[in-house]
Amino acid sequence: MDTNQKEYITDVFQSQKKFFATRKTQSVDFRIQQLANLKKSFIAHNDAICDAMFTDLGKSRPETEYAEIKLVLDELDYCLENLESWAKPIEMPSKQHATGAEIVSKVTFQPYGVSYIVGPFNYPIQLTFSPLLGAIMGGNTAIIKPSENTPSVAAVIEKIVKDAFPPNYVSVIQGSIEENTLLLSFKFDYIFFTGSPNVGKIVMRAAAEQLIPLTLELGGKSPTIVHKDANLDKAVERIARGKWMNCGQTCVAPDYLYVHESVKEELIQRFKIHLQKTYDGNSLGKIGKIVSQQQVMNLAGYLDAVKEKVVYGGRYDLETRYFEATIMDNIVWQDAVMQQEIFGPILPILTYSDVDTVLDEINSRPKPLALYVFSEDKDFAEDILSKTTSGDAEINSTLIHVGIHFLPFGGVGTSGMGKYHGQYSFQTFSHMRSIVELR
């Protein structure tokens, strides 16, 4: 990064500090107008989004239109409809003061100031613009750094933002480690990071140095339990959709399966039939691209270590970054594929007979971002959830909680901290201020 770029980034940050100091962003009408501006620009660039997503990640247009465009627009419309009511002060009950005077209490929502939003590569549109909605609703300005691993999408993000906002209000900074390091040295008022736990530690360390509040949306090995009474057809279809969407590069994808021994063989057979039917016997190139050749090699290493455990798929193309939907069986925790989040289209299967052993294994490891249970016994499923901890959870489904903007979404422990989406995004990017008046 040269001196000119450093000066430019610093100037953007300082200009946002000055603009926030004008207090123009405190107006709810101003915020609503900015959401409307974003919607107009976002819609105008829909084709560009689809083209860029295919270039960088091989995502099909239907997948992009749903996961990257529709989810953002649905949440945006929800925010437009409700921001005015969310932003109103909340009158709170009070008790009489010792002097007999009346106490009147309320809670208000204040903007933090200049926010820093770091976007990931896997859902670079959705996971960049959804936090931006929160920053705008809260009355903040925002500097966005898209992932350098999806350069075509990053360029479109910058174009959308430039067409919607002046740079002293919302701006995009392109770059990688150097640019991010410089930005993290600034005294932001709020940081919102989506990415890996390892980089999350770097962001949190930088925030701690200046006591900057932050949200971390990370990941982890999200387990899926398939019990002996599960509807196997339902389980296969819904797990497959959650696992192989975006070539497995989804932070809440089922990372591995724990399957009851009495149904494991049948489940694997149904997975094979499902994949054969869905992709005409060849999923290579039909479920998207891995983000980099290095990650392709990392994934291939999991298979090479125990080739005999690959029971379906396993093919890949380093040049095109295509990787086949793959199933591994007879996996144990000592295998390389179980040492960290996979973030690829490999589905390891472990077997159990006693569910308490499964719970002990899950609970002895870092808290996952999501946990899924497939069972026709509601009491069994609820018992599993009550005995485990995860950012969020689903029964007889995967991934859909991410797209429900009425719900708070986020991790716990090493899978993240803080919640967002819809009203929770407004609250995340707002300082909740208690005010008392003595009458």
Secondary structure, DSSP 8 states (H G I E B T S, - for coil): --HHHHHHHHHHHHHHHHHHHTTGGG-HHHHHHHHHHHHHHHHHTHHHHHHHHHHHH---HHHHIIIIIIHHHHHHHHHHHHHHHHTS-EEE-----TTS--EEEEEEEEE--EEEEE--SSSTTHHHHHHHHHHHHTT-EEEEE--TTSHHHHHHHHHHHHHHS-TTTEEE---SHHHHHHHHTS--SEEEEES-HHHHHHHHHHHHHHT--EEEE-----EEEE-TTS-HHHHHHHHHHHHHGGGG--TTS--EEEEETTTHHHHHHHHHHHHHHHTTT--TTTS-B-S-HHHHHHHHHHHHHTGGGEEE---EETTTTEE--EEE-S--TTSGGGSS---SSEEEEEEES-HHHHHHHHHTS---SEEEEE-S-HHHHHHHHHT---SEEEES--SGGGG-TTS-B---GGGEE--BSTHHHHHHTEEEEEEEEE-
